[in-house]
Amino acid sequence: MSNIKLFESKKIRAAWHEGEQKWYFSVADVVEALTDSSDVKQYVKRMRQRDPELNSYWGTICTPP
């Protein structure tokens, strides 16, 4: 299955988990697609600082670009 999905012509990295039968998507890619942020890393960093629960679950199984 494809590891790149498109959302309004923007690339979103994805990984299929066979055991769970579901897709996982790169949060940074989704944030970039939805916000048009000029600096996604800083945007996500601020989100994580504001939300300790989000920060505690932060992780990815997609390789960063």
PyMOL commands that place a pseudoatom at each C-alpha (Angstrom):
pseudoatom trace, name=CA, resn=MET, resi=1, chain=A, elem=C, hetatm=0, pos=[0.000, 0.000, 0.000]
pseudoatom trace, name=CA, resn=SER, resi=2, chain=A, elem=C, hetatm=0, pos=[1.154, 3.521, -0.711]
pseudoatom trace, name=CA, resn=ASN, resi=3, chain=A, elem=C, hetatm=0, pos=[3.046, 5.347, 2.015]
pseudoatom trace, name=CA, resn=ILE, resi=4, chain=A, elem=C, hetatm=0, pos=[2.180, 8.795, 0.615]
pseudoatom trace, name=CA, resn=LYS, resi=5, chain=A, elem=C, hetatm=0, pos=[-1.377, 10.123, 0.634]
pseudoatom trace, name=CA, resn=LEU, resi=6, chain=A, elem=C, hetatm=0, pos=[-2.579, 13.363, -0.906]
pseudoatom trace, name=CA, resn=PHE, resi=7, chain=A, elem=C, hetatm=0, pos=[-4.761, 15.966, 0.780]
pseudoatom trace, name=CA, resn=GLU, resi=8, chain=A, elem=C, hetatm=0, pos=[-5.600, 18.914, -1.451]
pseudoatom trace, name=CA, resn=SER, resi=9, chain=A, elem=C, hetatm=0, pos=[-2.408, 18.176, -3.445]
pseudoatom trace, name=CA, resn=LYS, resi=10, chain=A, elem=C, hetatm=0, pos=[-0.224, 18.140, -0.294]
pseudoatom trace, name=CA, resn=LYS, resi=11, chain=A, elem=C, hetatm=0, pos=[1.726, 14.990, 0.554]
pseudoatom trace, name=CA, resn=ILE, resi=12, chain=A, elem=C, hetatm=0, pos=[0.950, 13.228, 3.832]
pseudoatom trace, name=CA, resn=ARG, resi=13, chain=A, elem=C, hetatm=0, pos=[3.269, 10.407, 4.944]
pseudoatom trace, name=CA, resn=ALA, resi=14, chain=A, elem=C, hetatm=0, pos=[1.425, 7.328, 6.144]
pseudoatom trace, name=CA, resn=ALA, resi=15, chain=A, elem=C, hetatm=0, pos=[2.129, 3.843, 7.447]
pseudoatom trace, name=CA, resn=TRP, resi=16, chain=A, elem=C, hetatm=0, pos=[-0.215, 0.857, 7.364]
pseudoatom trace, name=CA, resn=HIS, resi=17, chain=A, elem=C, hetatm=0, pos=[-0.265, -1.333, 10.482]
pseudoatom trace, name=CA, resn=GLU, resi=18, chain=A, elem=C, hetatm=0, pos=[-1.259, -4.794, 9.287]
pseudoatom trace, name=CA, resn=GLY, resi=19, chain=A, elem=C, hetatm=0, pos=[-2.051, -6.193, 12.744]
pseudoatom trace, name=CA, resn=GLU, resi=20, chain=A, elem=C, hetatm=0, pos=[-4.393, -3.333, 13.669]
pseudoatom trace, name=CA, resn=GLN, resi=21, chain=A, elem=C, hetatm=0, pos=[-5.720, -2.929, 10.122]
pseudoatom trace, name=CA, resn=LYS, resi=22, chain=A, elem=C, hetatm=0, pos=[-5.443, 0.863, 10.209]
pseudoatom trace, name=CA, resn=TRP, resi=23, chain=A, elem=C, hetatm=0, pos=[-3.415, 3.749, 8.852]
pseudoatom trace, name=CA, resn=TYR, resi=24, chain=A, elem=C, hetatm=0, pos=[-1.124, 6.033, 10.857]
pseudoatom trace, name=CA, resn=PHE, resi=25, chain=A, elem=C, hetatm=0, pos=[-0.371, 9.499, 9.487]
pseudoatom trace, name=CA, resn=SER, resi=26, chain=A, elem=C, hetatm=0, pos=[2.450, 11.963, 10.095]
pseudoatom trace, name=CA, resn=VAL, resi=27, chain=A, elem=C, hetatm=0, pos=[1.080, 14.629, 12.446]
pseudoatom trace, name=CA, resn=ALA, resi=28, chain=A, elem=C, hetatm=0, pos=[3.573, 17.199, 11.151]
pseudoatom trace, name=CA, resn=ASP, resi=29, chain=A, elem=C, hetatm=0, pos=[2.409, 16.612, 7.564]
pseudoatom trace, name=CA, resn=VAL, resi=30, chain=A, elem=C, hetatm=0, pos=[-1.257, 16.906, 8.566]
pseudoatom trace, name=CA, resn=VAL, resi=31, chain=A, elem=C, hetatm=0, pos=[-0.604, 20.103, 10.553]
pseudoatom trace, name=CA, resn=GLU, resi=32, chain=A, elem=C, hetatm=0, pos=[1.246, 21.587, 7.588]
pseudoatom trace, name=CA, resn=ALA, resi=33, chain=A, elem=C, hetatm=0, pos=[-1.589, 20.691, 5.205]
pseudoatom trace, name=CA, resn=LEU, resi=34, chain=A, elem=C, hetatm=0, pos=[-4.291, 22.128, 7.477]
pseudoatom trace, name=CA, resn=THR, resi=35, chain=A, elem=C, hetatm=0, pos=[-2.559, 25.294, 8.720]
pseudoatom trace, name=CA, resn=ASP, resi=36, chain=A, elem=C, hetatm=0, pos=[-0.272, 26.359, 5.863]
pseudoatom trace, name=CA, resn=SER, resi=37, chain=A, elem=C, hetatm=0, pos=[2.248, 27.164, 8.597]
pseudoatom trace, name=CA, resn=SER, resi=38, chain=A, elem=C, hetatm=0, pos=[5.557, 28.541, 7.371]
pseudoatom trace, name=CA, resn=ASP, resi=39, chain=A, elem=C, hetatm=0, pos=[7.424, 26.643, 10.115]
pseudoatom trace, name=CA, resn=VAL, resi=40, chain=A, elem=C, hetatm=0, pos=[5.651, 23.407, 11.013]
pseudoatom trace, name=CA, resn=LYS, resi=41, chain=A, elem=C, hetatm=0, pos=[8.279, 22.323, 13.551]
pseudoatom trace, name=CA, resn=GLN, resi=42, chain=A, elem=C, hetatm=0, pos=[7.759, 25.505, 15.597]
pseudoatom trace, name=CA, resn=TYR, resi=43, chain=A, elem=C, hetatm=0, pos=[3.973, 25.222, 15.276]
pseudoatom trace, name=CA, resn=VAL, resi=44, chain=A, elem=C, hetatm=0, pos=[4.024, 21.656, 16.596]
pseudoatom trace, name=CA, resn=LYS, resi=45, chain=A, elem=C, hetatm=0, pos=[6.526, 22.594, 19.314]
pseudoatom trace, name=CA, resn=ARG, resi=46, chain=A, elem=C, hetatm=0, pos=[4.147, 25.313, 20.571]
pseudoatom trace, name=CA, resn=MET, resi=47, chain=A, elem=C, hetatm=0, pos=[1.197, 22.874, 20.470]
pseudoatom trace, name=CA, resn=ARG, resi=48, chain=A, elem=C, hetatm=0, pos=[3.171, 20.376, 22.553]
pseudoatom trace, name=CA, resn=GLN, resi=49, chain=A, elem=C, hetatm=0, pos=[4.192, 23.053, 25.078]
pseudoatom trace, name=CA, resn=ARG, resi=50, chain=A, elem=C, hetatm=0, pos=[0.572, 24.117, 25.528]
pseudoatom trace, name=CA, resn=ASP, resi=51, chain=A, elem=C, hetatm=0, pos=[-0.795, 20.594, 25.929]
pseudoatom trace, name=CA, resn=PRO, resi=52, chain=A, elem=C, hetatm=0, pos=[1.119, 18.282, 28.314]
pseudoatom trace, name=CA, resn=GLU, resi=53, chain=A, elem=C, hetatm=0, pos=[-1.124, 15.322, 27.445]
pseudoatom trace, name=CA, resn=LEU, resi=54, chain=A, elem=C, hetatm=0, pos=[-0.398, 15.717, 23.732]
pseudoatom trace, name=CA, resn=ASN, resi=55, chain=A, elem=C, hetatm=0, pos=[3.303, 15.967, 24.512]
pseudoatom trace, name=CA, resn=SER, resi=56, chain=A, elem=C, hetatm=0, pos=[3.240, 12.762, 26.568]
pseudoatom trace, name=CA, resn=TYR, resi=57, chain=A, elem=C, hetatm=0, pos=[1.860, 10.782, 23.611]
pseudoatom trace, name=CA, resn=TRP, resi=58, chain=A, elem=C, hetatm=0, pos=[4.021, 12.431, 20.963]
pseudoatom trace, name=CA, resn=GLY, resi=59, chain=A, elem=C, hetatm=0, pos=[5.758, 10.053, 18.585]
pseudoatom trace, name=CA, resn=THR, resi=60, chain=A, elem=C, hetatm=0, pos=[5.813, 8.836, 15.057]
pseudoatom trace, name=CA, resn=ILE, resi=61, chain=A, elem=C, hetatm=0, pos=[6.371, 5.682, 13.096]
pseudoatom trace, name=CA, resn=CYS, resi=62, chain=A, elem=C, hetatm=0, pos=[6.957, 7.652, 9.888]
pseudoatom trace, name=CA, resn=THR, resi=63, chain=A, elem=C, hetatm=0, pos=[10.497, 8.743, 9.101]
pseudoatom trace, name=CA, resn=PRO, resi=64, chain=A, elem=C, hetatm=0, pos=[10.979, 12.536, 9.162]
pseudoatom trace, name=CA, resn=PRO, resi=65, chain=A, elem=C, hetatm=0, pos=[12.039, 14.101, 5.846]
for i in range(1, 65): cmd.bond("trace and resi %d" % i, "trace and resi %d" % (i + 1))
show_as sticks, trace
zoom trace
